[in-house]
Amino acid sequence: MRRVLLALLAAVLAVGLAWKVATLPGHVAIEFGGLGIEAPTAVAALALLLLIGVSYGVLRLTGILLTLPRRLRRWRAGVRRRQGDVAVTRALVALAAGEAAGARRESARARRALGDTPQTLLLAAQAGRLAGREDEADAIFRLLAAHRDAPLLGLRGLLQMAMARRDWSEAAALARRAEAAHPGAAWLREERARLAVRTGNWKEALLLAGPETPRAAFAAAAAAAEPDPAEALRLARRAWEADPKLTAAALAYATRLEAASHPRRARRVLRQAWRLAPHPDIAEAALAGTGTGLARLRAAETFLAETSAEPESHLLLARAALAAGLTGEARRHAEAARQTLNQRRVWMLIADIEEAEHGPSPAVRDALRHAATAEPDPAWRCAACGLEHAHWQPVCSGCGAAGRIVWEAAPAQTAAA
């Protein structure tokens, strides 16, 4: 309604103005050189208005003609943009549906319409991966990684491809480039931590460790691989403080303390480690360099003074006594260990003691029969999958679990099998 009123008002004003001009009195005369023109005022005003209108039309037409190429380019760009948007949508739908051929076709159309933008390159690379064209996807991801606006998209694609083909060194290098391109990404930190574990870069794995990471295992492994003595000692101490029960941590710390000329501290660490979690390697490290025979036995008694009543201590003393030729002392300690441990190593030790004292005898055969049906000896086993390892490792080679390898006997069902 308002527009109608405004139109009527404009019409009334136009009619009034025209009537006013038409009723103007007088004449207008124009002389140009030898040419003279004379007309009534109303006609002259009308001619002036007509001249203004024609001039405006000519100027408008000239402007349209001058800007026509640019307008055509914009129109064509708009058409390509619409076609590209449709192709992008269809490519996304094809990727979601798992249609590799359709995804490649539509992503190619999107690249032709929109050019090599981050979106079209990412679509084309993902379509190539879906179609199994790894070389094509690799080349496109590298183009995307070199793009100044979104290099992280290309680097992440290359990282995923490297991990899929288990090229851990290449994946680690790509992860470092991605970190430089986009620092602080949470997913990237997790990927770098996993890659550090895969490549055995325990120091970096420890640096990137999350709250659930077995820091003691990683620190012990890092200390073993560290060439700098001072840094190795720091890492070993960190492992020991994180988990004093970890045999690898105790051995690493004691070894580094010994190398740093702190033998008393090293022996204290080994003694505490034996008290918390006795292991043959700890005893071997504590008795290294003590000689053989009676000297080794006396050193073992000194080392085990605080834990002499433990079954593992009795086993160690029995072996030392047998090596020293004291079969009676060895039998006493072996029988004390047998009261708690019904394991093969105990019965095999008893068989060795009987053979050393009496030679082949019924007592030896009886001990061997018991060893055949006894519980299995403890070993390094993964608490996650149960795989047995010859030596301690920070990560299970079977299931990849980190920090789950422990010194224990096999479960009852495994032993029965």
C-alpha positions in Angstrom: 0.0 0.0 0.0 2.8 2.4 0.8 4.4 1.7 -2.5 1.2 2.5 -4.4 0.8 5.8 -2.5 4.4 6.7 -3.3 3.9 5.9 -7.0 0.7 8.0 -7.1 2.6 10.9 -5.4 5.4 10.7 -7.9 3.0 10.7 -10.8 1.2 13.7 -9.5 4.5 15.6 -9.0 5.6 14.6 -12.5 2.4 15.8 -14.1 2.5 19.0 -12.1 6.1 19.6 -13.1 5.3 18.9 -16.8 2.3 21.3 -16.6 4.4 24.0 -15.0 7.1 23.6 -17.7 4.4 23.6 -20.5 2.9 26.9 -19.2 6.2 28.7 -19.0 6.1 32.0 -21.0 8.7 33.3 -23.4 11.2 32.0 -26.0 14.7 30.5 -25.9 17.2 31.5 -28.6 20.5 29.8 -29.2 23.1 31.0 -31.6 26.1 28.8 -32.5 28.4 30.3 -35.1 26.1 31.2 -38.0 23.4 28.9 -36.9 20.5 30.2 -34.7 17.7 28.3 -33.1 14.7 29.9 -31.4 11.9 27.9 -29.6 9.3 28.4 -27.0 10.5 27.9 -23.4 8.4 24.7 -23.0 9.8 23.1 -26.1 13.3 24.1 -25.1 12.9 22.5 -21.7 11.5 19.4 -23.2 14.4 19.2 -25.7 16.9 19.7 -22.8 15.3 16.8 -20.9 15.4 14.7 -24.0 19.1 15.5 -24.5 19.9 14.6 -20.9 18.0 11.3 -21.3 19.8 10.4 -24.5 23.2 11.3 -23.0 22.5 9.2 -20.0 21.5 6.2 -22.2 24.6 6.6 -24.3 26.8 6.7 -21.2 25.1 3.6 -19.7 25.4 1.7 -23.0 29.1 2.6 -23.2 29.7 1.5 -19.6 27.9 -1.8 -20.3 30.0 -2.4 -23.4 33.2 -1.6 -21.5 32.4 -3.9 -18.6 30.9 -6.7 -20.7 34.1 -8.9 -20.7 34.4 -8.7 -16.9 30.7 -9.4 -16.5 31.1 -12.4 -18.8 34.0 -13.7 -16.8 32.1 -13.3 -13.5 29.1 -15.1 -15.0 31.3 -18.0 -16.2 33.0 -18.1 -12.8 29.6 -18.3 -11.2 28.6 -21.2 -13.4 31.8 -23.0 -12.7 31.4 -22.4 -9.0 27.9 -23.8 -9.0 29.1 -26.8 -11.1 32.0 -27.3 -8.8 29.9 -27.2 -5.7 27.6 -29.8 -7.1 30.6 -32.0 -8.0 32.0 -31.6 -4.5 28.7 -32.7 -3.0 28.5 -35.7 -5.3 32.1 -36.6 -4.5 31.4 -36.5 -0.8 28.3 -38.7 -1.2 30.3 -41.2 -3.3 33.1 -41.3 -0.7 30.5 -41.9 2.0 28.9 -44.7 0.0 32.3 -46.3 -0.9 31.9 -45.7 -4.6 35.5 -45.3 -5.8 34.7 -44.7 -9.4 32.1 -42.1 -8.8 34.3 -40.4 -6.2 37.2 -40.1 -8.6 34.9 -38.9 -11.4 33.2 -36.2 -9.4 36.4 -35.1 -7.7 38.0 -34.7 -11.2 35.1 -32.5 -12.2 35.4 -30.5 -9.1 39.1 -29.9 -9.8 38.3 -28.8 -13.4 35.6 -26.4 -12.2 37.2 -25.0 -9.0 40.9 -25.6 -9.6 43.4 -27.2 -7.2 41.9 -25.9 -3.9 42.5 -27.6 -0.6 39.0 -29.0 -0.8 39.2 -30.5 -4.3 42.7 -31.9 -3.7 41.7 -33.6 -0.5 38.6 -35.1 -2.2 40.8 -36.3 -5.1 43.4 -37.8 -2.8 40.8 -39.6 -0.7 39.1 -40.9 -3.8 42.4 -42.2 -5.1 43.0 -44.1 -1.8 39.5 -45.5 -1.9 40.2 -46.8 -5.4 43.5 -48.3 -4.3 45.5 -45.9 -6.4 48.2 -45.2 -3.8 50.6 -43.5 -6.2 47.8 -41.1 -7.4 46.8 -40.4 -3.8 50.4 -39.9 -2.8 51.1 -37.4 -5.6 47.9 -35.4 -4.8 48.6 -35.4 -1.0 52.1 -34.0 -1.8 50.5 -31.2 -3.8 48.2 -30.5 -0.9 51.2 -30.5 1.5 52.9 -27.9 -0.6 49.7 -25.7 -0.6 50.3 -22.6 1.4 46.8 -22.5 2.9 46.4 -26.0 4.2 49.6 -28.0 4.3 48.4 -30.0 7.3 45.8 -31.8 5.3 48.3 -33.1 2.9 50.8 -34.0 5.6 48.1 -35.9 7.6 47.2 -37.9 4.5 50.8 -38.8 3.8 51.2 -39.7 7.4 48.2 -42.1 7.3 49.5 -43.7 4.1 53.0 -44.2 5.6 51.6 -45.8 8.7 49.3 -48.0 6.6 52.4 -49.4 4.8 54.3 -49.6 8.1 57.0 -47.2 7.0 57.6 -45.9 10.5 60.7 -43.8 9.7 58.9 -41.9 7.0 55.8 -41.5 9.2 58.0 -40.1 12.0 59.5 -37.5 9.6 56.0 -36.5 8.4 54.7 -36.2 11.9 57.5 -33.7 12.7 56.7 -31.7 9.6 53.0 -31.7 10.6 53.9 -30.5 14.1 55.9 -27.7 12.6 53.0 -26.7 10.3 50.4 -26.9 13.1 51.9 -27.0 16.6 49.9 -28.3 19.5 47.4 -30.6 17.7 46.2 -33.3 20.2 45.8 -36.0 17.6 49.3 -35.3 16.2 50.8 -35.6 19.7 49.2 -39.1 20.1 50.4 -40.1 16.6 54.0 -39.0 17.4 53.9 -40.9 20.7 52.8 -44.1 18.9 55.4 -43.6 16.2 58.2 -43.0 18.8 57.3 -46.3 20.4 57.2 -48.1 17.0 60.6 -46.7 16.0 62.2 -47.3 19.5 62.7 -43.6 20.1 62.1 -44.0 23.8 63.3 -40.5 24.8 60.7 -38.9 22.5 58.1 -41.4 23.6 58.8 -40.3 27.2 58.6 -36.7 26.2 55.2 -37.2 24.5 53.9 -39.5 27.2 50.3 -39.1 28.3 48.8 -39.9 31.7 48.4 -43.6 31.0 51.9 -44.0 29.6 54.3 -46.5 31.4 56.9 -43.8 32.1 59.2 -46.2 34.0 59.5 -48.6 31.1 60.1 -45.9 28.6 62.7 -44.2 30.8 64.5 -47.4 31.5 64.7 -48.1 27.7 65.8 -44.6 27.0 68.5 -44.8 29.6 69.8 -48.0 28.0 70.0 -46.4 24.6 71.3 -43.0 25.7 75.0 -42.4 24.8 75.5 -39.4 27.2 76.4 -40.8 30.7 74.9 -37.9 32.6 71.6 -38.0 30.6 71.5 -41.7 30.9 71.9 -41.5 34.7 69.1 -38.9 34.9 66.8 -41.1 32.8 67.6 -44.2 34.8 66.9 -42.4 38.1 63.6 -41.2 36.7 62.7 -44.8 35.8 63.7 -46.1 39.2 61.7 -43.4 41.0 58.7 -44.1 38.8 58.6 -47.8 39.5 61.2 -49.3 41.9 59.8 -52.8 41.3 60.7 -52.7 37.6 63.8 -54.9 37.2 65.0 -53.0 34.1 64.8 -49.7 35.9 66.8 -51.0 38.9 69.4 -52.5 36.7 69.7 -49.4 34.5 70.0 -47.1 37.6 72.5 -49.3 39.4 74.6 -49.7 36.2 74.8 -46.0 35.7 75.6 -45.3 39.3 78.4 -47.8 39.1 79.7 -46.1 36.0 79.5 -42.8 37.8 81.7 -44.1 40.6 78.9 -44.6 43.1 79.2 -48.3 44.0 77.6 -48.1 47.4 74.5 -46.3 46.0 74.3 -48.9 43.3 74.3 -51.8 45.8 71.6 -50.1 47.8 69.5 -49.8 44.7 70.0 -53.5 43.9 69.3 -54.6 47.5 66.1 -52.6 47.5 65.1 -53.9 44.1 65.7 -57.5 45.3 63.5 -56.9 48.4 60.7 -55.5 46.2 60.8 -57.8 43.2 63.6 -60.5 43.3 65.0 -61.4 39.9 68.0 -63.5 38.8 69.4 -60.6 36.8 69.5 -58.4 39.9 71.4 -61.0 41.8 73.8 -61.4 38.9 74.5 -57.7 38.9 75.0 -57.6 42.6 77.4 -60.5 42.6 79.3 -59.5 39.6 83.1 -59.4 40.3 82.9 -61.2 43.6 84.8 -64.2 42.4 83.6 -67.9 42.5 83.2 -70.6 45.1 83.2 -69.6 48.7 83.8 -65.9 47.9 80.7 -65.8 45.8 78.7 -67.6 48.5 79.8 -65.1 51.2 79.0 -62.2 48.9 75.5 -63.7 48.3 75.0 -64.1 52.1 76.0 -60.4 52.6 73.7 -59.2 49.8 70.7 -61.3 51.1 71.2 -60.5 54.8 67.9 -58.7 55.0 65.9 -61.1 52.9 67.5 -64.5 53.7 64.2 -66.1 54.6 62.6 -65.4 51.2 62.2 -68.4 48.8 64.1 -66.6 46.0 66.9 -65.9 48.4 67.1 -69.5 49.4 67.3 -70.5 45.7 70.1 -68.1 45.1 72.0 -69.3 48.2 71.5 -72.9 47.2 73.0 -72.3 43.8 76.0 -70.4 45.3 76.5 -73.2 47.9 76.4 -75.9 45.2 78.9 -74.0 43.1 81.1 -73.8 46.2 80.8 -77.6 46.7 78.8 -77.3 49.9 76.1 -79.8 49.0 74.6 -80.0 52.5 74.2 -76.2 52.7 72.8 -76.2 49.2 70.2 -78.9 50.1 69.1 -77.0 53.1 68.4 -73.9 51.1 66.8 -75.8 48.3 64.4 -77.6 50.7 63.5 -74.3 52.3 62.6 -72.9 48.8 60.6 -76.0 48.0 58.3 -75.4 50.9 57.0 -72.4 49.1 57.8 -72.9 45.4 56.8 -76.1 43.5 58.5 -75.1 40.3 60.6 -76.9 37.8 63.7 -74.9 38.6 63.5 -75.9 42.3 63.3 -79.7 41.5 66.0 -79.4 38.8 68.3 -77.7 41.4 67.5 -80.6 43.9 68.3 -83.1 41.2 71.7 -81.3 40.6 72.5 -81.4 44.3 71.6 -85.1 44.6 73.7 -85.9 41.6 76.7 -83.8 42.8 76.6 -85.7 46.2 75.5 -89.2 45.2 75.8 -89.4 41.4 73.0 -91.0 39.4 70.6 -92.3 42.0 66.9 -92.9 42.7 66.8 -89.5 44.5 67.9 -87.8 41.2 65.2 -89.6 39.2 62.6 -88.8 41.8 63.5 -85.1 41.6 63.3 -85.2 37.8 59.9 -86.8 37.9 58.7 -84.0 40.2 60.2 -81.4 37.8 58.2 -82.9 34.9 54.9 -82.3 36.7 55.8 -79.1 38.6 54.6 -75.6 37.9 56.4 -73.8 35.1 59.3 -71.4 36.0 58.6 -67.7 35.9 59.5 -65.8 32.7 59.0 -62.5 31.1 55.4 -62.6 29.9 53.0 -59.9 28.6 50.2 -59.3 31.0 48.0 -58.3 28.1 48.3 -61.2 25.7 50.4 -63.8 27.6 53.2 -64.0 25.1 56.5 -65.1 26.6 59.7 -63.1 25.9 63.3 -64.1 26.3 64.2 -60.7 27.7 62.4 -57.8 29.1 61.2 -55.3 26.5 59.3 -52.0 27.0 56.7 -53.0 24.4 55.3 -56.5 23.7 56.3 -57.7 20.2 53.1 -59.6 20.0 50.2 -57.2 20.8 52.1 -53.9 21.1 51.1 -53.3 24.7 53.5 -50.9 26.4 54.9 -51.6 29.9 52.9 -54.8 30.3 55.8 -57.3 30.3 56.3 -58.7 33.8 58.3 -61.5 35.5 55.8 -64.1 36.5 54.9 -67.8 36.1 52.4 -68.9 33.4 48.8 -68.9 34.4 47.4 -72.3 35.5 45.6 -73.0 32.2 48.7 -72.2 30.2 50.8 -74.5 32.4 48.3 -77.3 32.0 48.3 -76.9 28.2 
